[in-house]
Amino acid sequence: MEKKKQGEELLETLGDFTSKENWDRFFSIRGRDDSFEWYAEWAELRGPLLSHLQQQQHQPNIQILVPACGNSRLSEHLYDDAAFKAITNIDFSKVVISDMLRRNIRQRPEMRWRVMDITTMQFMDETFDAVVDKGGLDALMEPQLGPKLGTQYLSEVMRILKSGGKFICLTLAESHVLGLLFSKLRFGWKMTIEAIPQTQKPSSKPSLQTFMVVGEKEMSSTLYEITALFNNDSLDCNGVQACGINEALENENQIRRGYFDGSHILYSLEDLQLGAKGDLSKLCQGRRFQLTLGGQGGSLFSYRAILLDARQHSGSFMYHCGVFIVPKTRAHEWLFSSEEGQWMVVESSKAARLIMVLLDTCHNNASMDDIQKDLSPLVEQLAPGKEDNGAQIPFMMASDGIKQRNIIHQVTSPLSGPVIVEDVVYENVDVDVRLLPSGDLIFRRLIFKRTGSLVQSEALLAKEGSEKINQIERKKTSSSSKSKRRGPKKIIELSNQLKVYHSYLASAYHTGIISGFVLISSYMESVVSTGKTVKTLVIGLGAGLLPMFLHECIRFLHIEIVELDPVILNLARDYFGFTEDKGLKVHIADGIQYVREIANSVEANEVSAFHGNGDTSCTSNYPANENCMSYHVEGRGTTKVDIVIIDVDSSDSSSGLTCPAADFVEESFLQIVKDSLSEQGLFVINLVSRSAAIKDMVVSRMKEVFSHLFCLQLEEEVNEVLFALRSESCIGEGCFPEAALKLGKLLKFKHPEMSQRILDGTKKVRYLK
């Protein structure tokens, strides 16, 4: 009796339940015949424990592991009362294993005893049908020591259990223990928790009650809620323990319910290692999920990422795994924020698995080298395994390709938000224009920061008075902005001495718009032959580059521009050399309302506005109720517009429609445009979207309104230019060569190369309806 009392006193003063030396001393004092039972006695455990183990008995020779067995009689009762013979007992105390072996060697010869640390078990994978833990996890989860040992132990349990096997954990169910246990067995485990009834009721205040948590291992990564098999009213424990258990259950089940809706859940690296999304060592076509990386231990930062396994495994991949870093300024773009856009990035990356990492404000002061070093050990854990061991994981980045940048001006507009004017030198050559002695190319760009990297306008700079371009040579490259060019490699040093060169269009979609004029070249030829003008309306000024080019090179156009934001007009004048005259006017107005007023005034036969030949009565401003609403030509009365060009960006780039704004492709507005066009009129839209579904939607709407629809898909560009004819009659594709000749004669460019680019574009215009 004295020995037992001494052992219990020692147990109370162990301090560290994870110390092998302490336990050796404890078991030496207790002796081999003096068993110590943690928590519940066999009479209390027998019913609930055997009910779970007997469900496993359909398997022959069921293998049971009892970890941290100590000198408990639990395994002996299983052997004697339930005829479970294949029981393996392990403990890291050599003292207790020696004692237990001597105690059982004759009576229970089939039972095995081994000295072993339960956090590093020396068993093969999927060895056991059941693991019965009586207090082992609790002993490892000393609050001051943290979850490290408990995590290692549970990882081992998960490894050595067969599919369909059960982990039966007898525990006091403290919140920190349940928190680890529930999270580790979250994916691919069916879990229940039940209270072990106490046969001897406490005489005073309620004591701590033993609970049985059972997890059944499945092959899949299915997520189940945890089932509580007890009623709160029947619990014999104190209120603190009951409250902690219920809170832990509710918190975990709330997390699990959150996973059920799928796509917006951010998985942790640990979740994935536990099988949340299946076996990551193998590629799975079309697998996509969001996750968090880092933020703990040796990692400097945390990251939000998306893992994507290519949808088609053609065998043509350059990389088994790649990392694609998206800067904060571009993370909102449709290409990187939408699922459809992300799959496009996967395809272009040539990686069988792509991990897209979206940077945010916490990475602002970090260099790319720091981020790459921080990410490398994290993404290595996500790489598909074995067939490509040792292969380097390439890091790619969404970049605008700029080598040097010189910000000329910044302003914040109440309508357009922050706007930047900058001069840039590109890394890669796309255009070879011999304007400077060194051959350097410098471009001036107008950028709306609200749309991230969207280059609203881009112009080539040249020395003032430059009249000759020796050579223009276009080289293919990719582009993902409204207007993105590639150019020189030298540091900017001459921009203060340079001016915008209006005889050259840096943007391919601008030349594409002019190529579409081939559809009405016969009509323009007839108008010019009578000495009249072709009335052109441009919605969206930008830097004014397209209107200035048209006005300089196609003199028979009478151009009216509608721009909503006066700040943009001032920038075009001050930094891009935009000027007005009697044939080129700007109105500060809402573009949709302006077109509606034209249609209404024509319908009502109201004559107010501008004269096709001679001075216009309009001013550059657009005061309310004094709108310039329609064209008037002497002898012809109220007339409609011959060409309407929509070239406005969307303020919401996350919608997938970068250009134009969504209101400009509503059927109601398209009908108003049609009503405003002359019988031979042409409607042009610069369409920018990476989404095939959105493009199809725009085309479908235009087909509902216009009888004839054409498109020009620019090579290596995201832009697509759509052309719609007002007329019921239509130019046949067989007539394009003749129409292109007529257009060529109408174009009066300083540089034949520009004319040839436009005529080459006419060959790519194709009929949609």
Protein Blocks (a to p, Z undefined) as FASTA:
>chain_A
ZZmmmmmmmmmmnopambmklmmmmmmmnopmlccdehiafklmmmmmmmmmmmmmmpgh
iacddehkljafklmmmmmmnopabbcdddfbfklmmmmmmmmmmmmmmbccddddfklc
cbdehkbfbdcdehklmmmmgfklojmlmmmmmmmmmmmpcghiacddddehiaklmmmm
mmmmmgopacdddddddfbacfbdcddddddddddddfblcdcddddfbdfklpcbdfkl
mmmmmmmmmmmmmmmmmmmnommpccdfklmmnopnopfkbccehiacdddeehiajbfb
dcdddddddfbdghpafbfbdcddddfklmmpmklmpmklmmmmmmmnopabdcdddddf
klmmpcfklmmmmmmmmmmmmpcehjlghiacddddddehiabdcdfbdcddfklopadd
dddddfbdfbdcdfbfnlpacddddddfklojacfbacddddehiabdfbdcddddddfb
fbdcdddfbdcfklmmpccdfkbcfbfklmmmmmmmmmmmmmmmmmmmnopacddddehj
knolmmmmmmmmmmmbccddddfblklmmmmmmmnopacdfkbccddddfklmmmmmmmm
mmnopaedddfbdcdfbdfbdcehiacfbdcdehklpaddfbdcdddddfblknopabdc
fklmgfklmmmmmmmpcfkbccddddddfbfklmmmmmmmmmmmpmbdcddddehiabdc
ddddfbfbdcdfklmmmmmmmmmmmpccfblklmmmmmmmmmmpccfZZ
